[in-house]
Amino acid sequence: MREDVNVARVLLTYGEILLRQGIWDKAIEHYSEALFLAKKNCNKKIEAKSLMNLGFVFRGHRFLYLAIDHYREAERIYKEINNNAGLVEALYERANTNLSLKMTDQTLALISEIEKLILPDSPMSYFLLRLHVCIHNQKKEFQDALNKAEQLNKFFKAVNDKKGEAESMEMLGSAYYNLSQLDFALDCGNKGHQLAREIGDKLIEQQCMSLITDCENALKYNIDLDQIRKVV
């Protein structure tokens, strides 16, 4: 039993490396095997972690409802074993995925649920700030999104979280893009892309590259983004 659990932990570790490298199919294989071993040995903690990681992969592949199902199942397990930290993470990732589906009300409800589970000075409050950036963008409240993204970027820089800094730099760039401040947006996109490359995070690297391409096209073809938004 102990050997199986140790193998499951190794599978999770390798799966995370593969996920960051963008090797999705192999990451799914590793996480699925870890999930099987965790269930076989009744290890709820590893079972929940495997479900969470599979949710990350499915969200990255845009199988959003499938990702949500995995996060919900992880939530159920974390509640069962009284793992508050895991529950908060699962709720956050489900809220994050809801945003991709433009389910704003459901996201706000999950934020409220999370806030009841964390302390006011918890680092998670900054991750919730990330959700608020996305909500402001969806509501076309772009200046508010920019202000929140700046707070988020300062926080990740202060704690030397390179992944968070790279992701928040992309969010900052997207906010500038939405405000038609393309030079600032392009600068943020390039900085986020560089950070993502340094830490080997293909997912954030791709997101930054998409922002960079959008900015370069808008500048090259003199596209009036404000006019396009009026039509949309």
N, C-alpha and C positions, 0 to 999 in steps of 0.2 A: 504493500500500500504506500509506504513512504517513498519507494522508488518511483511509483507512478506519479505521485504528487511533485516530486523533484523534476521529473520529465516534463510535466505540465508547466511548471514554472519556466523551464528552459524554452519550451515551445512559445510561451507568451513573450519572452524576451526576444527571441529570433523573429517572431511575428511582428513585433514593434519595429525592429530594424528594417524588415522587408516593407512594412507599411510606409515608413519614412522615405524609403528608396523608390516608392511607387510600384513595387512588385506585388500587385493586389492579389493575384490568384494564389501565390505561395503563402501570403499572409493569411488568407482565408483558410488554407489547409492547416497551417500551424495553429490558428485559433480554434478551429473546429476540433482538431485532435486534443487540444488542451481542454476544451469543453467536455469532450467524451470522457477523458480520464478523470476530470473533476466530478462529473456525475457518477461515474463508476465507483469512485472512492468517497462519495458524499462530502466533498470539500466545497462548501457553499461559497467561500470567499473566492476561490479560483474560478468556480463556475460563474459567479457574477462578473469577475474581471474578464473572462473569456467572452461573455455576452456583450460587455461594454466595448471590447476591442472589435468584435464582429460588427457592432453598430457603427464604429468609426469607418470601417471599410465600406459598409453598405451606403453610408452617407456620402463618402467620397465618390462612390459609383452612381450616386443620385438615386439609389433605391431607398428613398426617404421613409416611406411607410414601413419598410422592412427594418430599417434602422430604429425607428420609433418602437416597433414591437420588441426588439432586443433590449432597448433601454428600459422599457416597462417591465420586462421580465427581470432585469437586473435590479430594478427598484424593489420588486416584490421580494427578492432574495435578501437584499440589504435590510429591508424592514424586518424580515424574519430573523435575521441574526443580529439585529440592533446595531448595525454599522451605519452611524449617522453620516460620517464623511463620505462613504460610498453612495449613500442615498442622495446626498446633496449633489455629488458629481453626476449621478444618473439623471436626476431631475434637470440639472443644467444642460446636459447633452440633449435631452429630449426637447427642452425649450429651444435650444440652438437649432435643432432640426426643424422644429415647428416654424421657425423664422424663414427657413428655406422654402417652406410651403405657404409663406405669407399668412400664417395663422397667428395674427398679432394678439388677439384677445386671449387665446390659449397660452401664448408665451407669457403675457403679463400675469396670468393666473399662476403659472409655474414660478415666476419670479417671486410673487407674493408668498408662495409655499416655501420657497428656498429661504427667503428672508426670515421666516419664522424659525428656521432650523440653525441659523448661523448667528454669531456674535456681530455686533455693529462694526467692529474693527477687523473682521475676518477678511483675508485676502480674496475670498470668494466675492466680496462686494465689488471688487474691480472686474471680475469676470461677468458679473451682472451688468456692470457698466458697458461691457462689450455688447450685451444683448440690447441695451438701450440705444447704442449707436445704430445698430441695425434697424431697430424699430423706428427711430427718427428718420433714417434713410427711406424706409418703406412709406412713411407718412409724408415724404418730401420736405421734412424739416431739416434741411441740409446744414444750416448754421449750427443748430443744436447738435447734430451728428458730429460736426467738426469739433465743437467744444468738448464733447465727451471723448472723442478719439484722442484729442490732445492730452486729456487727463490720463487716459489709458496708456498712452505711449510713455508719458513721464513715469508712471508707476512701474512699468516693466523695465525701463532703463534703470530706475533706482534700485530694483532688486536683482538686476543683471540677468534677467530672463530673456535670453536671445530669441527663443521661439515666440514668446509673447511680444517682444519688441518688433520682430519681423512681421507678425500678423497685424499688430496695431499700426505699423507703418503702412501696410497695405490699406487698412481701414481709413487711416488719415488721408492717404492718397485718393481713395475713392470719394471721400467727403469733399476734397478739393475739386475733384473731377465733376462731382454733382453741382458744385458752385461755379463751374466753368473756369476755374483757376488752373489751367492745364500745366503750366510750368511747374507749379508747386506739386501738382498731382504726379507728374512725371518724375520729379526728384524723389518723392516719397516712394513711388513704385520701384525705382532703381535701388534705393537704399534697402527697401524690404527684400528685394530680389537678391541682393548681395548677402544680406544676413541669412536668408533662407539657404543659399548655396553654401555658406560657411558651416551651417549646422547640418546640412544634408537633408533638409525637409522639402521633398519634391512637391508636396501638396501646396504649401505656401508659395514656393517658387513659381508654380504654375499660375496661382492666383495673381501674383505680382506681375508676371509676364503678360497676363491678360489685360491688366490695368495699363501697363506700358504700351501695349499694342493699341489699345483704345485711344490713349493720349496721343500717340504718334500719328494715328490715322486722322484724328480730329484736327491736329495741327497741320498736317500735310495737305489735307483737302479743305481746310478752313471751314469746318463743320460748325454750324451754329447750334450748340447743344441746348441752349435755352429755347430756341424755336422748336426743336424736335420735341422737347418736353411738353410744350404747349399743345402740340398735336396729339401726343400720347395721352 
